[in-house]
Amino acid sequence: QVQLVESGGGLVQAGGSLRLSCAASGLTFSRSAMGWFRQAPGKEREFVAAIRLSGVSTYVANSVKGRFTISRDNAKNTVHLQMNSLKPEDTAVYYCAVARGIEVYDRDSYSDWGQGTQVTVSS
């Protein structure tokens, strides 16, 4: 049974930084592409970032490009999302997920999801 546990969310002022972590178990982590999504109140869950198996290939949404970085530690079965220069519009619940499909930008490519961690950015 796949289990994903996010941590690192919280309240931060605009311009600040947070580092989210997602600890994975119940899967062969080194063979799994991973992604981060977010969902703001009243909005659909949207793609934020993804990382392939070795960590060499990464993808980020245009809205966070240059501010967010995704990384992974295969030895610790953990994926991270470093978020810098945070904006109020980054406020959302952030979820990590396991990608089973090829199209990492597509929510339907992900089969397992964590419970999410709240990120709130005050202006």
Secondary structure as GFF3:
##gff-version 3
##sequence-region A 1 123
A	DSSP	beta_strand	3	7	.	.	.	ID=ss1
A	DSSP	beta_strand	10	13	.	.	.	ID=ss2
A	DSSP	beta_strand	18	25	.	.	.	ID=ss3
A	DSSP	three_ten_helix	29	31	.	.	.	ID=ss4
A	DSSP	beta_strand	33	39	.	.	.	ID=ss5
A	DSSP	beta_strand	46	51	.	.	.	ID=ss6
A	DSSP	beta_strand	58	60	.	.	.	ID=ss7
A	DSSP	three_ten_helix	62	64	.	.	.	ID=ss8
A	DSSP	beta_strand	68	73	.	.	.	ID=ss9
A	DSSP	beta_strand	78	83	.	.	.	ID=ss10
A	DSSP	three_ten_helix	88	90	.	.	.	ID=ss11
A	DSSP	beta_strand	92	99	.	.	.	ID=ss12
A	DSSP	three_ten_helix	107	109	.	.	.	ID=ss13
A	DSSP	beta_strand	110	113	.	.	.	ID=ss14
A	DSSP	beta_strand	117	122	.	.	.	ID=ss15
###
